[in-house]
Amino acid sequence: MDSDELVRWLRAATENEVATALEGAKVALPLTTAYEALEFFFCMVDVLTGQRAKDDAADRDRIPPGFGSTG
């Protein structure tokens, strides 16, 4: 996918996709700083590209910290 296609794809996001992207994000609307806007953008990209689902699936397969420890 080239950059123009990606931008069109991101701009076609629905309200539900935006709400999903904000779940677990470090920001809430309204965005007041450049950092918040960038964090929101990265969350949207992760949701729309399916990266968040891949990361969540990988996290489910990890052994939790402290598992099997004798401490």
mmCIF file as Biopython writes it, N, C-alpha, C and O atoms, coordinates in Angstrom:
data_model
#
loop_
_atom_site.group_PDB
_atom_site.id
_atom_site.type_symbol
_atom_site.label_atom_id
_atom_site.label_alt_id
_atom_site.label_comp_id
_atom_site.label_asym_id
_atom_site.label_entity_id
_atom_site.label_seq_id
_atom_site.pdbx_PDB_ins_code
_atom_site.Cartn_x
_atom_site.Cartn_y
_atom_site.Cartn_z
_atom_site.occupancy
_atom_site.B_iso_or_equiv
_atom_site.auth_seq_id
_atom_site.auth_asym_id
_atom_site.pdbx_PDB_model_num
ATOM 1   N N  . MET A ? 1  ? 0.851   -1.158  0.000  1.0 0.0 1  A 1 
ATOM 2   C CA . MET A ? 1  ? 0.000   0.000   0.000  1.0 0.0 1  A 1 
ATOM 3   C C  . MET A ? 1  ? 0.911   1.238   0.000  1.0 0.0 1  A 1 
ATOM 4   O O  . MET A ? 1  ? 1.817   1.347   0.826  1.0 0.0 1  A 1 
ATOM 5   N N  . ASP A ? 2  ? 0.665   2.154   -0.919 1.0 0.0 2  A 1 
ATOM 6   C CA . ASP A ? 2  ? 1.481   3.370   -0.944 1.0 0.0 2  A 1 
ATOM 7   C C  . ASP A ? 2  ? 0.924   4.392   0.052  1.0 0.0 2  A 1 
ATOM 8   O O  . ASP A ? 2  ? -0.142  4.181   0.629  1.0 0.0 2  A 1 
ATOM 9   N N  . SER A ? 3  ? 1.640   5.490   0.249  1.0 0.0 3  A 1 
ATOM 10  C CA . SER A ? 3  ? 1.252   6.453   1.280  1.0 0.0 3  A 1 
ATOM 11  C C  . SER A ? 3  ? -0.093  7.117   0.989  1.0 0.0 3  A 1 
ATOM 12  O O  . SER A ? 3  ? -0.845  7.404   1.920  1.0 0.0 3  A 1 
ATOM 13  N N  . ASP A ? 4  ? -0.408  7.366   -0.277 1.0 0.0 4  A 1 
ATOM 14  C CA . ASP A ? 4  ? -1.709  7.963   -0.603 1.0 0.0 4  A 1 
ATOM 15  C C  . ASP A ? 4  ? -2.850  7.028   -0.233 1.0 0.0 4  A 1 
ATOM 16  O O  . ASP A ? 4  ? -3.868  7.458   0.309  1.0 0.0 4  A 1 
ATOM 17  N N  . GLU A ? 5  ? -2.672  5.750   -0.528 1.0 0.0 5  A 1 
ATOM 18  C CA . GLU A ? 5  ? -3.703  4.775   -0.172 1.0 0.0 5  A 1 
ATOM 19  C C  . GLU A ? 5  ? -3.861  4.692   1.346  1.0 0.0 5  A 1 
ATOM 20  O O  . GLU A ? 5  ? -4.978  4.599   1.855  1.0 0.0 5  A 1 
ATOM 21  N N  . LEU A ? 6  ? -2.748  4.725   2.059  1.0 0.0 6  A 1 
ATOM 22  C CA . LEU A ? 6  ? -2.800  4.660   3.517  1.0 0.0 6  A 1 
ATOM 23  C C  . LEU A ? 6  ? -3.542  5.858   4.092  1.0 0.0 6  A 1 
ATOM 24  O O  . LEU A ? 6  ? -4.369  5.704   4.991  1.0 0.0 6  A 1 
ATOM 25  N N  . VAL A ? 7  ? -3.254  7.042   3.581  1.0 0.0 7  A 1 
ATOM 26  C CA . VAL A ? 7  ? -3.937  8.242   4.065  1.0 0.0 7  A 1 
ATOM 27  C C  . VAL A ? 7  ? -5.428  8.152   3.781  1.0 0.0 7  A 1 
ATOM 28  O O  . VAL A ? 7  ? -6.235  8.481   4.650  1.0 0.0 7  A 1 
ATOM 29  N N  . ARG A ? 8  ? -5.816  7.716   2.591  1.0 0.0 8  A 1 
ATOM 30  C CA . ARG A ? 8  ? -7.244  7.566   2.270  1.0 0.0 8  A 1 
ATOM 31  C C  . ARG A ? 8  ? -7.889  6.566   3.215  1.0 0.0 8  A 1 
ATOM 32  O O  . ARG A ? 8  ? -9.013  6.771   3.675  1.0 0.0 8  A 1 
ATOM 33  N N  . TRP A ? 9  ? -7.176  5.485   3.502  1.0 0.0 9  A 1 
ATOM 34  C CA . TRP A ? 9  ? -7.691  4.438   4.382  1.0 0.0 9  A 1 
ATOM 35  C C  . TRP A ? 9  ? -7.874  4.980   5.797  1.0 0.0 9  A 1 
ATOM 36  O O  . TRP A ? 9  ? -8.898  4.722   6.430  1.0 0.0 9  A 1 
ATOM 37  N N  . LEU A ? 10 ? -6.886  5.731   6.299  1.0 0.0 10 A 1 
ATOM 38  C CA . LEU A ? 10 ? -6.995  6.296   7.641  1.0 0.0 10 A 1 
ATOM 39  C C  . LEU A ? 10 ? -8.114  7.324   7.731  1.0 0.0 10 A 1 
ATOM 40  O O  . LEU A ? 10 ? -8.818  7.394   8.738  1.0 0.0 10 A 1 
ATOM 41  N N  . ARG A ? 11 ? -8.278  8.120   6.679  1.0 0.0 11 A 1 
ATOM 42  C CA . ARG A ? 11 ? -9.327  9.144   6.694  1.0 0.0 11 A 1 
ATOM 43  C C  . ARG A ? 11 ? -10.719 8.541   6.568  1.0 0.0 11 A 1 
ATOM 44  O O  . ARG A ? 11 ? -11.708 9.225   6.834  1.0 0.0 11 A 1 
ATOM 45  N N  . ALA A ? 12 ? -10.817 7.307   6.179  1.0 0.0 12 A 1 
ATOM 46  C CA . ALA A ? 12 ? -12.111 6.644   6.052  1.0 0.0 12 A 1 
ATOM 47  C C  . ALA A ? 12 ? -12.543 5.975   7.359  1.0 0.0 12 A 1 
ATOM 48  O O  . ALA A ? 12 ? -13.534 5.245   7.385  1.0 0.0 12 A 1 
ATOM 49  N N  . ALA A ? 13 ? -11.810 6.222   8.432  1.0 0.0 13 A 1 
ATOM 50  C CA . ALA A ? 13 ? -12.131 5.609   9.720  1.0 0.0 13 A 1 
ATOM 51  C C  . ALA A ? 13 ? -13.528 5.999   10.176 1.0 0.0 13 A 1 
ATOM 52  O O  . ALA A ? 13 ? -13.960 7.138   9.996  1.0 0.0 13 A 1 
ATOM 53  N N  . THR A ? 14 ? -14.221 5.045   10.763 1.0 0.0 14 A 1 
ATOM 54  C CA . THR A ? 14 ? -15.573 5.289   11.276 1.0 0.0 14 A 1 
ATOM 55  C C  . THR A ? 14 ? -15.500 5.720   12.744 1.0 0.0 14 A 1 
ATOM 56  O O  . THR A ? 14 ? -14.447 5.626   13.373 1.0 0.0 14 A 1 
ATOM 57  N N  . GLU A ? 15 ? -16.613 6.187   13.275 1.0 0.0 15 A 1 
ATOM 58  C CA . GLU A ? 15 ? -16.664 6.566   14.684 1.0 0.0 15 A 1 
ATOM 59  C C  . GLU A ? 15 ? -16.363 5.365   15.577 1.0 0.0 15 A 1 
ATOM 60  O O  . GLU A ? 15 ? -15.700 5.503   16.606 1.0 0.0 15 A 1 
ATOM 61  N N  . ASN A ? 16 ? -16.848 4.192   15.185 1.0 0.0 16 A 1 
ATOM 62  C CA . ASN A ? 16 ? -16.581 2.987   15.980 1.0 0.0 16 A 1 
ATOM 63  C C  . ASN A ? 16 ? -15.094 2.660   15.994 1.0 0.0 16 A 1 
ATOM 64  O O  . ASN A ? 16 ? -14.560 2.251   17.025 1.0 0.0 16 A 1 
ATOM 65  N N  . GLU A ? 17 ? -14.418 2.835   14.859 1.0 0.0 17 A 1 
ATOM 66  C CA . GLU A ? 17 ? -12.980 2.581   14.810 1.0 0.0 17 A 1 
ATOM 67  C C  . GLU A ? 17 ? -12.219 3.584   15.675 1.0 0.0 17 A 1 
ATOM 68  O O  . GLU A ? 17 ? -11.234 3.233   16.325 1.0 0.0 17 A 1 
ATOM 69  N N  . VAL A ? 18 ? -12.679 4.828   15.678 1.0 0.0 18 A 1 
ATOM 70  C CA . VAL A ? 18 ? -12.057 5.835   16.526 1.0 0.0 18 A 1 
ATOM 71  C C  . VAL A ? 18 ? -12.249 5.465   17.992 1.0 0.0 18 A 1 
ATOM 72  O O  . VAL A ? 18 ? -11.306 5.546   18.779 1.0 0.0 18 A 1 
ATOM 73  N N  . ALA A ? 19 ? -13.461 5.061   18.366 1.0 0.0 19 A 1 
ATOM 74  C CA . ALA A ? 19 ? -13.724 4.673   19.752 1.0 0.0 19 A 1 
ATOM 75  C C  . ALA A ? 19 ? -12.858 3.478   20.152 1.0 0.0 19 A 1 
ATOM 76  O O  . ALA A ? 19 ? -12.323 3.441   21.260 1.0 0.0 19 A 1 
ATOM 77  N N  . THR A ? 20 ? -12.721 2.506   19.257 1.0 0.0 20 A 1 
ATOM 78  C CA . THR A ? 20 ? -11.880 1.348   19.533 1.0 0.0 20 A 1 
ATOM 79  C C  . THR A ? 20 ? -10.425 1.761   19.714 1.0 0.0 20 A 1 
ATOM 80  O O  . THR A ? 20 ? -9.736  1.246   20.594 1.0 0.0 20 A 1 
ATOM 81  N N  . ALA A ? 21 ? -9.961  2.677   18.894 1.0 0.0 21 A 1 
ATOM 82  C CA . ALA A ? 21 ? -8.576  3.146   18.996 1.0 0.0 21 A 1 
ATOM 83  C C  . ALA A ? 21 ? -8.335  3.865   20.314 1.0 0.0 21 A 1 
ATOM 84  O O  . ALA A ? 21 ? -7.243  3.779   20.874 1.0 0.0 21 A 1 
ATOM 85  N N  . LEU A ? 22 ? -9.337  4.570   20.812 1.0 0.0 22 A 1 
ATOM 86  C CA . LEU A ? 22 ? -9.167  5.303   22.063 1.0 0.0 22 A 1 
ATOM 87  C C  . LEU A ? 22 ? -9.189  4.393   23.285 1.0 0.0 22 A 1 
ATOM 88  O O  . LEU A ? 22 ? -8.698  4.774   24.348 1.0 0.0 22 A 1 
ATOM 89  N N  . GLU A ? 23 ? -9.759  3.185   23.144 1.0 0.0 23 A 1 
ATOM 90  C CA . GLU A ? 23 ? -9.771  2.256   24.270 1.0 0.0 23 A 1 
ATOM 91  C C  . GLU A ? 23 ? -8.328  1.899   24.611 1.0 0.0 23 A 1 
ATOM 92  O O  . GLU A ? 23 ? -7.587  1.418   23.753 1.0 0.0 23 A 1 
ATOM 93  N N  . GLY A ? 24 ? -7.944  2.122   25.806 1.0 0.0 24 A 1 
ATOM 94  C CA . GLY A ? 24 ? -6.598  1.801   26.232 1.0 0.0 24 A 1 
ATOM 95  C C  . GLY A ? 24 ? -5.556  2.826   25.833 1.0 0.0 24 A 1 
ATOM 96  O O  . GLY A ? 24 ? -4.382  2.674   26.170 1.0 0.0 24 A 1 
ATOM 97  N N  . ALA A ? 25 ? -5.961  3.867   25.124 1.0 0.0 25 A 1 
ATOM 98  C CA . ALA A ? 25 ? -5.013  4.912   24.749 1.0 0.0 25 A 1 
ATOM 99  C C  . ALA A ? 25 ? -4.697  5.755   25.978 1.0 0.0 25 A 1 
ATOM 100 O O  . ALA A ? 25 ? -5.452  5.773   26.950 1.0 0.0 25 A 1 
ATOM 101 N N  . LYS A ? 26 ? -3.583  6.442   25.913 1.0 0.0 26 A 1 
ATOM 102 C CA . LYS A ? 26 ? -3.171  7.301   27.028 1.0 0.0 26 A 1 
ATOM 103 C C  . LYS A ? 26 ? -3.828  8.670   26.955 1.0 0.0 26 A 1 
ATOM 104 O O  . LYS A ? 26 ? -3.532  9.543   27.770 1.0 0.0 26 A 1 
ATOM 105 N N  . VAL A ? 27 ? -4.706  8.865   25.997 1.0 0.0 27 A 1 
ATOM 106 C CA . VAL A ? 27 ? -5.320  10.175  25.794 1.0 0.0 27 A 1 
ATOM 107 C C  . VAL A ? 27 ? -6.838  10.051  25.775 1.0 0.0 27 A 1 
ATOM 108 O O  . VAL A ? 27 ? -7.387  8.958   25.632 1.0 0.0 27 A 1 
ATOM 109 N N  . ALA A ? 28 ? -7.486  11.162  25.918 1.0 0.0 28 A 1 
ATOM 110 C CA . ALA A ? 28 ? -8.932  11.240  25.783 1.0 0.0 28 A 1 
ATOM 111 C C  . ALA A ? 28 ? -9.247  12.514  25.012 1.0 0.0 28 A 1 
ATOM 112 O O  . ALA A ? 28 ? -8.469  13.468  25.031 1.0 0.0 28 A 1 
ATOM 113 N N  . LEU A ? 29 ? -10.375 12.525  24.345 1.0 0.0 29 A 1 
ATOM 114 C CA . LEU A ? 29 ? -10.759 13.720  23.615 1.0 0.0 29 A 1 
ATOM 115 C C  . LEU A ? 29 ? -11.265 14.768  24.582 1.0 0.0 29 A 1 
ATOM 116 O O  . LEU A ? 29 ? -11.885 14.375  25.571 1.0 0.0 29 A 1 
ATOM 117 N N  . PRO A ? 30 ? -11.068 16.044  24.401 1.0 0.0 30 A 1 
ATOM 118 C CA . PRO A ? 30 ? -10.354 16.660  23.289 1.0 0.0 30 A 1 
ATOM 119 C C  . PRO A ? 30 ? -8.836  16.569  23.478 1.0 0.0 30 A 1 
ATOM 120 O O  . PRO A ? 30 ? -8.322  16.588  24.596 1.0 0.0 30 A 1 
ATOM 121 N N  . LEU A ? 31 ? -8.158  16.472  22.369 1.0 0.0 31 A 1 
ATOM 122 C CA . LEU A ? 31 ? -6.697  16.433  22.385 1.0 0.0 31 A 1 
ATOM 123 C C  . LEU A ? 31 ? -6.188  17.852  22.578 1.0 0.0 31 A 1 
ATOM 124 O O  . LEU A ? 31 ? -6.618  18.769  21.878 1.0 0.0 31 A 1 
ATOM 125 N N  . THR A ? 32 ? -5.279  18.037  23.517 1.0 0.0 32 A 1 
ATOM 126 C CA . THR A ? 32 ? -4.829  19.390  23.819 1.0 0.0 32 A 1 
ATOM 127 C C  . THR A ? 32 ? -3.347  19.617  23.551 1.0 0.0 32 A 1 
ATOM 128 O O  . THR A ? 32 ? -2.891  20.760  23.551 1.0 0.0 32 A 1 
ATOM 129 N N  . THR A ? 33 ? -2.585  18.546  23.323 1.0 0.0 33 A 1 
ATOM 130 C CA . THR A ? 33 ? -1.151  18.715  23.072 1.0 0.0 33 A 1 
ATOM 131 C C  . THR A ? 33 ? -0.758  17.924  21.835 1.0 0.0 33 A 1 
ATOM 132 O O  . THR A ? 33 ? -1.485  17.035  21.392 1.0 0.0 33 A 1 
ATOM 133 N N  . ALA A ? 34 ? 0.388   18.256  21.290 1.0 0.0 34 A 1 
ATOM 134 C CA . ALA A ? 34 ? 0.896   17.513  20.133 1.0 0.0 34 A 1 
ATOM 135 C C  . ALA A ? 34 ? 1.155   16.060  20.513 1.0 0.0 34 A 1 
ATOM 136 O O  . ALA A ? 34 ? 0.930   15.159  19.705 1.0 0.0 34 A 1 
ATOM 137 N N  . TYR A ? 35 ? 1.629   15.824  21.740 1.0 0.0 35 A 1 
ATOM 138 C CA . TYR A ? 35 ? 1.871   14.449  22.191 1.0 0.0 35 A 1 
ATOM 139 C C  . TYR A ? 35 ? 0.585   13.635  22.166 1.0 0.0 35 A 1 
ATOM 140 O O  . TYR A ? 35 ? 0.579   12.500  21.689 1.0 0.0 35 A 1 
ATOM 141 N N  . GLU A ? 36 ? -0.512  14.209  22.678 1.0 0.0 36 A 1 
ATOM 142 C CA . GLU A ? 36 ? -1.793  13.500  22.684 1.0 0.0 36 A 1 
ATOM 143 C C  . GLU A ? 36 ? -2.265  13.196  21.267 1.0 0.0 36 A 1 
ATOM 144 O O  . GLU A ? 36 ? -2.773  12.108  20.998 1.0 0.0 36 A 1 
ATOM 145 N N  . ALA A ? 37 ? -2.097  14.151  20.367 1.0 0.0 37 A 1 
ATOM 146 C CA . ALA A ? 37 ? -2.507  13.936  18.977 1.0 0.0 37 A 1 
ATOM 147 C C  . ALA A ? 37 ? -1.687  12.822  18.344 1.0 0.0 37 A 1 
ATOM 148 O O  . ALA A ? 37 ? -2.230  11.987  17.621 1.0 0.0 37 A 1 
ATOM 149 N N  . LEU A ? 38 ? -0.383  12.802  18.610 1.0 0.0 38 A 1 
ATOM 150 C CA . LEU A ? 38 ? 0.473   11.761  18.047 1.0 0.0 38 A 1 
ATOM 151 C C  . LEU A ? 38 ? 0.124   10.395  18.633 1.0 0.0 38 A 1 
ATOM 152 O O  . LEU A ? 38 ? 0.073   9.407   17.901 1.0 0.0 38 A 1 
ATOM 153 N N  . GLU A ? 39 ? -0.113  10.327  19.929 1.0 0.0 39 A 1 
ATOM 154 C CA . GLU A ? 39 ? -0.498  9.069   20.575 1.0 0.0 39 A 1 
ATOM 155 C C  . GLU A ? 39 ? -1.809  8.553   19.981 1.0 0.0 39 A 1 
ATOM 156 O O  . GLU A ? 39 ? -1.944  7.361   19.703 1.0 0.0 39 A 1 
ATOM 157 N N  . PHE A ? 40 ? -2.773  9.457   19.787 1.0 0.0 40 A 1 
ATOM 158 C CA . PHE A ? 40 ? -4.044  9.074   19.180 1.0 0.0 40 A 1 
ATOM 159 C C  . PHE A ? 40 ? -3.824  8.540   17.765 1.0 0.0 40 A 1 
ATOM 160 O O  . PHE A ? 40 ? -4.397  7.517   17.390 1.0 0.0 40 A 1 
ATOM 161 N N  . PHE A ? 41 ? -2.997  9.229   16.983 1.0 0.0 41 A 1 
ATOM 162 C CA . PHE A ? 41 ? -2.724  8.801   15.618 1.0 0.0 41 A 1 
ATOM 163 C C  . PHE A ? 41 ? -2.125  7.398   15.607 1.0 0.0 41 A 1 
ATOM 164 O O  . PHE A ? 41 ? -2.540  6.553   14.814 1.0 0.0 41 A 1 
ATOM 165 N N  . PHE A ? 42 ? -1.153  7.146   16.480 1.0 0.0 42 A 1 
ATOM 166 C CA . PHE A ? 42 ? -0.534  5.818   16.514 1.0 0.0 42 A 1 
ATOM 167 C C  . PHE A ? 42 ? -1.534  4.743   16.930 1.0 0.0 42 A 1 
ATOM 168 O O  . PHE A ? 42 ? -1.498  3.627   16.413 1.0 0.0 42 A 1 
ATOM 169 N N  . CYS A ? 43 ? -2.420  5.075   17.856 1.0 0.0 43 A 1 
ATOM 170 C CA . CYS A ? 43 ? -3.457  4.113   18.245 1.0 0.0 43 A 1 
ATOM 171 C C  . CYS A ? 43 ? -4.369  3.802   17.067 1.0 0.0 43 A 1 
ATOM 172 O O  . CYS A ? 43 ? -4.717  2.644   16.834 1.0 0.0 43 A 1 
ATOM 173 N N  . MET A ? 44 ? -4.757  4.839   16.323 1.0 0.0 44 A 1 
ATOM 174 C CA . MET A ? 44 ? -5.605  4.629   15.145 1.0 0.0 44 A 1 
ATOM 175 C C  . MET A ? 44 ? -4.901  3.749   14.116 1.0 0.0 44 A 1 
ATOM 176 O O  . MET A ? 44 ? -5.500  2.817   13.579 1.0 0.0 44 A 1 
ATOM 177 N N  . VAL A ? 45 ? -3.636  4.042   13.845 1.0 0.0 45 A 1 
ATOM 178 C CA . VAL A ? 45 ? -2.891  3.248   12.865 1.0 0.0 45 A 1 
ATOM 179 C C  . VAL A ? 45 ? -2.839  1.789   13.310 1.0 0.0 45 A 1 
ATOM 180 O O  . VAL A ? 45 ? -3.046  0.886   12.499 1.0 0.0 45 A 1 
ATOM 181 N N  . ASP A ? 46 ? -2.560  1.549   14.606 1.0 0.0 46 A 1 
ATOM 182 C CA . ASP A ? 46 ? -2.488  0.178   15.107 1.0 0.0 46 A 1 
ATOM 183 C C  . ASP A ? 46 ? -3.811  -0.551  14.939 1.0 0.0 46 A 1 
ATOM 184 O O  . ASP A ? 46 ? -3.834  -1.711  14.528 1.0 0.0 46 A 1 
ATOM 185 N N  . VAL A ? 47 ? -4.911  0.121   15.256 1.0 0.0 47 A 1 
ATOM 186 C CA . VAL A ? 47 ? -6.220  -0.522  15.133 1.0 0.0 47 A 1 
ATOM 187 C C  . VAL A ? 47 ? -6.555  -0.787  13.662 1.0 0.0 47 A 1 
ATOM 188 O O  . VAL A ? 47 ? -6.988  -1.885  13.310 1.0 0.0 47 A 1 
ATOM 189 N N  . LEU A ? 48 ? -6.357  0.206   12.818 1.0 0.0 48 A 1 
ATOM 190 C CA . LEU A ? 48 ? -6.757  0.064   11.422 1.0 0.0 48 A 1 
ATOM 191 C C  . LEU A ? 48 ? -5.877  -0.920  10.651 1.0 0.0 48 A 1 
ATOM 192 O O  . LEU A ? 48 ? -6.335  -1.538  9.689  1.0 0.0 48 A 1 
ATOM 193 N N  . THR A ? 49 ? -4.636  -1.068  11.059 1.0 0.0 49 A 1 
ATOM 194 C CA . THR A ? 49 ? -3.759  -2.021  10.357 1.0 0.0 49 A 1 
ATOM 195 C C  . THR A ? 49 ? -3.824  -3.408  10.976 1.0 0.0 49 A 1 
ATOM 196 O O  . THR A ? 49 ? -3.214  -4.345  10.461 1.0 0.0 49 A 1 
ATOM 197 N N  . GLY A ? 50 ? -4.553  -3.550  12.072 1.0 0.0 50 A 1 
ATOM 198 C CA . GLY A ? 50 ? -4.646  -4.846  12.732 1.0 0.0 50 A 1 
ATOM 199 C C  . GLY A ? 50 ? -3.492  -5.118  13.674 1.0 0.0 50 A 1 
ATOM 200 O O  . GLY A ? 50 ? -3.415  -6.205  14.247 1.0 0.0 50 A 1 
ATOM 201 N N  . GLN A ? 51 ? -2.588  -4.156  13.852 1.0 0.0 51 A 1 
ATOM 202 C CA . GLN A ? 51 ? -1.430  -4.381  14.717 1.0 0.0 51 A 1 
ATOM 203 C C  . GLN A ? 51 ? -1.847  -4.568  16.171 1.0 0.0 51 A 1 
ATOM 204 O O  . GLN A ? 51 ? -1.249  -5.372  16.888 1.0 0.0 51 A 1 
ATOM 205 N N  . ARG A ? 52 ? -2.863  -3.836  16.612 1.0 0.0 52 A 1 
ATOM 206 C CA . ARG A ? 52 ? -3.281  -3.996  18.006 1.0 0.0 52 A 1 
ATOM 207 C C  . ARG A ? 52 ? -3.751  -5.422  18.256 1.0 0.0 52 A 1 
ATOM 208 O O  . ARG A ? 52 ? -3.419  -6.001  19.290 1.0 0.0 52 A 1 
ATOM 209 N N  . ALA A ? 53 ? -4.510  -6.001  17.340 1.0 0.0 53 A 1 
ATOM 210 C CA . ALA A ? 53 ? -4.986  -7.377  17.512 1.0 0.0 53 A 1 
ATOM 211 C C  . ALA A ? 53 ? -3.811  -8.349  17.555 1.0 0.0 53 A 1 
ATOM 212 O O  . ALA A ? 53 ? -3.811  -9.295  18.343 1.0 0.0 53 A 1 
ATOM 213 N N  . LYS A ? 54 ? -2.810  -8.114  16.706 1.0 0.0 54 A 1 
ATOM 214 C CA . LYS A ? 54 ? -1.623  -8.983  16.707 1.0 0.0 54 A 1 
ATOM 215 C C  . LYS A ? 54 ? -0.879  -8.870  18.033 1.0 0.0 54 A 1 
ATOM 216 O O  . LYS A ? 54 ? -0.456  -9.880  18.595 1.0 0.0 54 A 1 
ATOM 217 N N  . ASP A ? 55 ? -0.717  -7.644  18.537 1.0 0.0 55 A 1 
ATOM 218 C CA . ASP A ? 55 ? -0.027  -7.445  19.815 1.0 0.0 55 A 1 
ATOM 219 C C  . ASP A ? 55 ? -0.797  -8.086  20.966 1.0 0.0 55 A 1 
ATOM 220 O O  . ASP A ? 55 ? -0.199  -8.705  21.846 1.0 0.0 55 A 1 
ATOM 221 N N  . ASP A ? 56 ? -2.128  -7.938  20.961 1.0 0.0 56 A 1 
ATOM 222 C CA . ASP A ? 56 ? -2.935  -8.544  22.022 1.0 0.0 56 A 1 
ATOM 223 C C  . ASP A ? 56 ? -2.828  -10.060 21.991 1.0 0.0 56 A 1 
ATOM 224 O O  . ASP A ? 56 ? -2.738  -10.697 23.040 1.0 0.0 56 A 1 
ATOM 225 N N  . ALA A ? 57 ? -2.836  -10.645 20.796 1.0 0.0 57 A 1 
ATOM 226 C CA . ALA A ? 57 ? -2.710  -12.095 20.667 1.0 0.0 57 A 1 
ATOM 227 C C  . ALA A ? 57 ? -1.338  -12.562 21.158 1.0 0.0 57 A 1 
ATOM 228 O O  . ALA A ? 57 ? -1.233  -13.588 21.830 1.0 0.0 57 A 1 
ATOM 229 N N  . ALA A ? 58 ? -0.296  -11.812 20.825 1.0 0.0 58 A 1 
ATOM 230 C CA . ALA A ? 58 ? 1.051   -12.171 21.274 1.0 0.0 58 A 1 
ATOM 231 C C  . ALA A ? 58 ? 1.146   -12.069 22.793 1.0 0.0 58 A 1 
ATOM 232 O O  . ALA A ? 58 ? 1.799   -12.896 23.430 1.0 0.0 58 A 1 
ATOM 233 N N  . ASP A ? 59 ? 0.500   -11.060 23.376 1.0 0.0 59 A 1 
ATOM 234 C CA . ASP A ? 59 ? 0.521   -10.904 24.836 1.0 0.0 59 A 1 
ATOM 235 C C  . ASP A ? 59 ? -0.161  -12.079 25.526 1.0 0.0 59 A 1 
ATOM 236 O O  . ASP A ? 59 ? 0.276   -12.504 26.595 1.0 0.0 59 A 1 
ATOM 237 N N  . ARG A ? 60 ? -1.220  -12.605 24.933 1.0 0.0 60 A 1 
ATOM 238 C CA . ARG A ? 60 ? -1.917  -13.746 25.534 1.0 0.0 60 A 1 
ATOM 239 C C  . ARG A ? 60 ? -1.026  -14.980 25.565 1.0 0.0 60 A 1 
ATOM 240 O O  . ARG A ? 60 ? -1.195  -15.840 26.430 1.0 0.0 60 A 1 
ATOM 241 N N  . ASP A ? 61 ? -0.078  -15.082 24.635 1.0 0.0 61 A 1 
ATOM 242 C CA . ASP A ? 61 ? 0.802   -16.247 24.563 1.0 0.0 61 A 1 
ATOM 243 C C  . ASP A ? 61 ? 2.032   -16.138 25.459 1.0 0.0 61 A 1 
ATOM 244 O O  . ASP A ? 61 ? 2.763   -17.115 25.623 1.0 0.0 61 A 1 
ATOM 245 N N  . ARG A ? 62 ? 2.268   -14.972 26.037 1.0 0.0 62 A 1 
ATOM 246 C CA . ARG A ? 62 ? 3.448   -14.778 26.892 1.0 0.0 62 A 1 
ATOM 247 C C  . ARG A ? 62 ? 3.198   -15.356 28.282 1.0 0.0 62 A 1 
ATOM 248 O O  . ARG A ? 62 ? 2.070   -15.349 28.775 1.0 0.0 62 A 1 
ATOM 249 N N  . ILE A ? 63 ? 4.248   -15.849 28.898 1.0 0.0 63 A 1 
ATOM 250 C CA . ILE A ? 63 ? 4.153   -16.331 30.274 1.0 0.0 63 A 1 
ATOM 251 C C  . ILE A ? 63 ? 4.161   -15.095 31.183 1.0 0.0 63 A 1 
ATOM 252 O O  . ILE A ? 63 ? 5.038   -14.240 31.059 1.0 0.0 63 A 1 
ATOM 253 N N  . PRO A ? 64 ? 3.194   -15.004 32.087 1.0 0.0 64 A 1 
ATOM 254 C CA . PRO A ? 64 ? 3.130   -13.824 32.936 1.0 0.0 64 A 1 
ATOM 255 C C  . PRO A ? 64 ? 4.342   -13.710 33.861 1.0 0.0 64 A 1 
ATOM 256 O O  . PRO A ? 64 ? 4.900   -14.728 34.270 1.0 0.0 64 A 1 
ATOM 257 N N  . PRO A ? 65 ? 4.755   -12.492 34.194 1.0 0.0 65 A 1 
ATOM 258 C CA . PRO A ? 65 ? 5.879   -12.307 35.106 1.0 0.0 65 A 1 
ATOM 259 C C  . PRO A ? 65 ? 5.604   -12.997 36.430 1.0 0.0 65 A 1 
ATOM 260 O O  . PRO A ? 65 ? 4.487   -12.958 36.947 1.0 0.0 65 A 1 
ATOM 261 N N  . GLY A ? 66 ? 6.622   -13.621 36.963 1.0 0.0 66 A 1 
ATOM 262 C CA . GLY A ? 66 ? 6.479   -14.302 38.251 1.0 0.0 66 A 1 
ATOM 263 C C  . GLY A ? 66 ? 5.960   -15.718 38.157 1.0 0.0 66 A 1 
ATOM 264 O O  . GLY A ? 66 ? 5.916   -16.430 39.160 1.0 0.0 66 A 1 
ATOM 265 N N  . PHE A ? 67 ? 5.562   -16.144 36.954 1.0 0.0 67 A 1 
ATOM 266 C CA . PHE A ? 67 ? 5.019   -17.497 36.805 1.0 0.0 67 A 1 
ATOM 267 C C  . PHE A ? 67 ? 6.115   -18.504 37.138 1.0 0.0 67 A 1 
ATOM 268 O O  . PHE A ? 67 ? 7.185   -18.478 36.531 1.0 0.0 67 A 1 
ATOM 269 N N  . GLY A ? 68 ? 5.863   -19.366 38.070 1.0 0.0 68 A 1 
ATOM 270 C CA . GLY A ? 68 ? 6.804   -20.427 38.421 1.0 0.0 68 A 1 
ATOM 271 C C  . GLY A ? 68 ? 7.964   -19.976 39.286 1.0 0.0 68 A 1 
ATOM 272 O O  . GLY A ? 68 ? 8.884   -20.750 39.548 1.0 0.0 68 A 1 
ATOM 273 N N  . SER A ? 69 ? 7.927   -18.722 39.732 1.0 0.0 69 A 1 
ATOM 274 C CA . SER A ? 69 ? 9.038   -18.254 40.552 1.0 0.0 69 A 1 
ATOM 275 C C  . SER A ? 69 ? 8.926   -18.843 41.949 1.0 0.0 69 A 1 
ATOM 276 O O  . SER A ? 69 ? 7.839   -19.192 42.409 1.0 0.0 69 A 1 
ATOM 277 N N  . THR A ? 70 ? 10.052  -18.943 42.602 1.0 0.0 70 A 1 
ATOM 278 C CA . THR A ? 70 ? 10.052  -19.502 43.957 1.0 0.0 70 A 1 
ATOM 279 C C  . THR A ? 70 ? 10.183  -18.417 45.004 1.0 0.0 70 A 1 
ATOM 280 O O  . THR A ? 70 ? 10.232  -18.693 46.203 1.0 0.0 70 A 1 
ATOM 281 N N  . GLY A ? 71 ? 10.240  -17.148 44.528 1.0 0.0 71 A 1 
ATOM 282 C CA . GLY A ? 71 ? 10.466  -16.015 45.423 1.0 0.0 71 A 1 
ATOM 283 C C  . GLY A ? 71 ? 9.341   -15.715 46.255 1.0 0.0 71 A 1 
ATOM 284 O O  . GLY A ? 71 ? 9.397   -14.783 47.057 1.0 0.0 71 A 1 
#
